[in-house]
Amino acid sequence: MTDATSVGQIKDALKLCLTQRQGSFQNVTAFSMRFEDDDTGASRTFNNFKDLASIFGISNVEEYIISANDKIPGWTVTGRLVAHLSAAIRNCSPDSPERCLVLIHYASHNFSDDMTGPSFKAAPNTKAFFRFVNVADAVSNLSSTSSIPIDAVCILDCCHAGSAHFWPSSSTGTFEVLAAASEASNTSECFTTRRTLTAKFADAAAIVRGQARSVDFAEPLDRSHQLSSAKFPVHRFLNSSVSVRLFFPKQSTAFDPVRLSPALEQGKYKIIFSCYVMDNHDSEEMANLLEWVESLSPAIGITVDSIYEYGSSGLVFSAPYTVYKTLSTSVHVDILFGGLQFAFHCH
């Protein structure tokens, strides 16, 4: 089988997931940007972003409102973002192995082209705009000069944001995009559907907080997808292959006032997928792999459901979307079925 992989490759990819779940951040900060003369209700969306940050115990949330008179918003936005991140880095110790994480949020109008990806503006007829790549490059460039590794999760609550891309430097950490809609979304749908991705995501995160100690950022998008009817969220890794995972702060009381919806069903985030392995199904290497997978913490959430002999060995796994995504960047896997519909929208 030309697509067959080795036991070692599977173990290496799963070890990435293990490392990510055992890690933590020295400092987590949040930065939101919107135009002063926005006409989409971005100020309300910022309140949803603050709710999301509070669910994760993030107190440092900056809102930068771009002046209606700003002719070069790309310059001012990136300047404020770099200043925000630099302040967060100063509160970190270079002697610690822990990283710094920034949540970046934008809500308002957007247009996109194949060459530059999404660009942001206050209204369709305004001239001043800035590009997503300017924001991404600012984070990447700061990462290359910082002694503290930086990861970024960017929430783009606008149309066509699924086209986001950039060319990261070698020192760039995880750069993950959660976008409200793909590059193929119909523009009229974006303007007539007012339930924002940020609101849905905050809702989903609040629910998961009642069920788990931590969560991958990619996971609550499943509920966001199910709450959507016209535009559907997109998840992309622009750098790295492991979703950022955050721990929830301990709750002081049993009552959680932020919880908004019924609990998610067990196994909601499971993907069923298969891969071919070069080793025989009854080999010692295969037996060791199966034993090792069984020994993993239940927090990883991966199981080997079936094994078949067909030239090479065929393994059928069930795992959370984020584990599937990490494996899929290293080895050839095929989705059979699963509850996480938006997996088919990933690039």
N, C-alpha and C positions, 0 to 999 in steps of 0.2 A: 504494500500500500504506500503510495507516494506521500500521503498525508499522515502517515503513522509517526508518532512521537515516542520519546523514551520515557521511562519511569522517572529518570533524573530530572527531565524538563518539567514534568508535572509537579514533582516535589519542590523544585526551585520556585515555581510560580506560587504554589500554596504557601511557601515560607514567606513570600512577600506579604501575603494577607496576614500571616501570623505576626510579622514584624509591625505592620501597620496597626493592628489591634492592641498591641502591647505598648505602643508609643503614646506620647502625650505632648502638649504644647506648653512652652514657657509662657507665652502671651498670645491671646486671641483678641483681635480687634476688628472693628467693622466700619466701613466707609461707604456712604450712600451719596449719589449725585443726581441732581435733577435741574431742569431749567426753571428760572423764575417765571417765565411767561408760558410754562407748560399748560396745555389744555386737556390733558388726559386723566387728571386726578392723581398725579404722581405724589402729591403731598400726603394723600390718604394711604397710598402704597408704602410710603416711608414709615408710617405708623405700623403697618404690618411687618415691615422689616425690623423695626425696634422690638416688636413682640417676638419675632423669631430669635433675635439676639438675646432677649431676656430669658427665653426658654433654655438657652445654652449657658446662661449666667454671664453673658458678655455685657459689661457695663460701659466699655469705651466705644460708643457709637457716634460717629461724626456725620452730620448731614452737610454737604456742600451744595449750596444753591447758586447756580450759574447765573450771573447778572444778565438781564435782557440787553444790556449795552456791551456785553463782552463780544468782541469781534474775533477773538482767537481762543475759544473755550478749551481747545485741546491743550494749549500751553498752561492755562490756569488750573485746569482740572488735574493734569499730571503733576503739576507743582504742589498742589494741595495734598494729593495722594502720597507723593514721596515724603512730604513733611510729616504726614500722619504715620506712615510706616516707619520712618526714621525715629520718631518719638517712641513707637512701640519697641523698636529694636534696642533703643537705649535702656529700656527696662528689662532687657534680657541679659543673661550672663553668657559670655563666650565659652565658659568652661563647662556649660551644661550641654548634654547631647540633644536636648529637646529643641524643637523648632518654634518658629513664629508663624502664626496663621492670620491671614486677613480675609474677611468676607467683604466682597465688593458688590455693590448693588446699584442698578440703574433702572429707572422706569420713565418712559415717555416715548416720543416718536423715534423711529429708526428707518433707515433705508440701507440697502445692501447691494453690492456688486461682486462678481466672481473674483476680481483681482484683490480688493481691499477688505472684503467682508463687511460687517455692519458698521454704519456710521450713525451718530446720534444728533438730533436737532430738536428745537422746541416745538416746531410745527412744520407741516409739509412745505409751506411757502417761505420759511425763513432761510436766510443764506448761511448764517454761522452754524458750524457743526464741528464735531470731533469724531475721530475713529476709535473703534474698539482696540485696534492694534496699538494705538498710542498708549492706552491704559495698560495693556499687557506688556508692552515693551518697558514701561516705567517700572513695573514690578520685576521683570526679568533683569533689567540693568542694575537695579538696586541689589538684587540677589547676587549678582556677580561681584559686587564690591563689599558685601556685608559678611561679617564673621558669623552671623546667625542665619542658618538656612530658613528660607521663606517658602511657605505654601500659600496658595490662593484658591478660593472658591468664588466664582463670579456668577451672580444671579442677574440675568438680563430679562427684565419684565417688559418685553416689547416684541413687535413682529420681526420676522426674518432673522432673529438672533441666533438661530441654529447654524448660521453660516460662519460663526466666529472662528477665527484661526489666527495664528501668528507663528513666528520662527523663534523658539526659545533659545537662550544661551545654554551652554553646557552645564552651568551652575544653577539653572532654574529648577525649582522643586516641582511638586505637584501643582498643576494649573487645571482646574476643573470648572467647566461651564454648565450651569443649569439655566436653560433658555426656555422662555414662555412658548415659543413656536419655532418651527423649522423655517428654513429659507424659502420653502415652497408654499407657506401659508398665504391664504387669500387676504389681501389688505382689508377689505370690508369686514371680514370676520373679526379682525383684530380690533377694529374700532367699535364693534357692536357688542362684543362680549366683555363685560365689566368685572367678572370675577377674576382677580389677578392671580398670577402664579405665586406671588409673594404671600398673598393671603392663604391660598391653598397649602403652600409649603409650611407656613407657620402652624396651620391647623394640623397637618400631618405630623409635624415634629412634636407638637404638644401631646398628641395621642401616643406616639412611640415613647415619649418620656415616661408615661405611666406604665410602660411594659418592659423597658430595658434600661440598662445603665449607660449605654452608648449607642450611637447609630452612625452608619455611613451616610454621607450627604446624598448619595444617589438613591438610597432606599425610599425615602418619603415621596419621591417623584411618582411612584406607582399610584398612590392615592390622588396626587395632583392630576395624574392622567385620567383617573376614573371620574374626577369631578369636572372634567372638561368635555365639551360637546362639539366645539367648533375649531378650537386651536389646541394642539397637544404638545406638552413639554418635551424637551430634547435634552439628553445628557451627553456631554462630550468630554474626553480627556484631551487637552491641548498639550499636556506634557505629563509623563508618568502613566501608570496603568492601575493605580490603586486609589480608590476613593478616599477622600479625607474622612476620618472618623473622629467624632467629638463625644466626650463624656458629658452627661447631664449633671448639673449640680444636685447635691442632695436636697430633697424637699423637706422643709421644716414641719409640715403638717401632712396628714393623710389626705386632706382636701386640696385638690388641684384646680384653682379657678380658671386656669388657661385651657383646660381640656374642653374641646368644642364638639367632639363627635364620638360615636360609639367606637369601642376598641376594634382594632384591626384583627382579622382572622389569623389564626396560626398558619404558618407556611405561606403567607401572602406574597412574600418576595421570592419564592422559589422559582428557579428555572430548571427545566429538565433538558440536559444536553449530553452529547456523546462525543467520544474521541477514540481514535485507533492508537494502540500501543504496540510497539515493535516486539515486545517480549511475549512469550507464550503465556497463555492464561494460567498454566500450572507451574510456571517458573518460580524460582526462589525470589527473584526481583519483584515479580508481581505480588507474591504473597507478602513480602515486606511492605510494598506500597499499600496494600489493603489494610494490613495491620496498623501501619502508620496513620492512615486516614481515620481509622476507627479510634485511634488514641487521641486525636485532636480535640481541643476544647469544643463543647457544644456551641460556644459563641461563634465559631467559624461557620457552622451550619452546613457542612458538606457531607454527603454520604454517597457511597457507591451502591447503586440500586441493582445493577445487573452487570454480568461479564459474559461476553460471547467470544467464541473462537471462530475466526473467519480469516484465514491467512495470517493476519496479525490478530491481536486481541481487541475486542470492542468493549469499551467501558461506558456505562450509562450512569451519569451523575445527577444528583439533585443538589442545588446550592443556591444561596442568595445571588441576586443579580451581580453584585459587586465582585463576588468570588468568580463567577462566570466570566465577567469582563476582564479580570486580571489574568485568568487562564487563557482567554481568547487572544490576548496580545502576545503570548509566548508560544502557544501550541495551537494546532488546528482543532477546533471544536465546532459542532453543529447543534443548533437549538432544535430540540424536538417539540417541546411546548412548555408553557409556563404562564404564570399569572402576571408577569411584569411586561405588559404590552409594549411599553415604550422602548424595550430593548431593541425592537426592530427599527427604531428611529436613530440608533446610535451610528456614528461615523467612525 
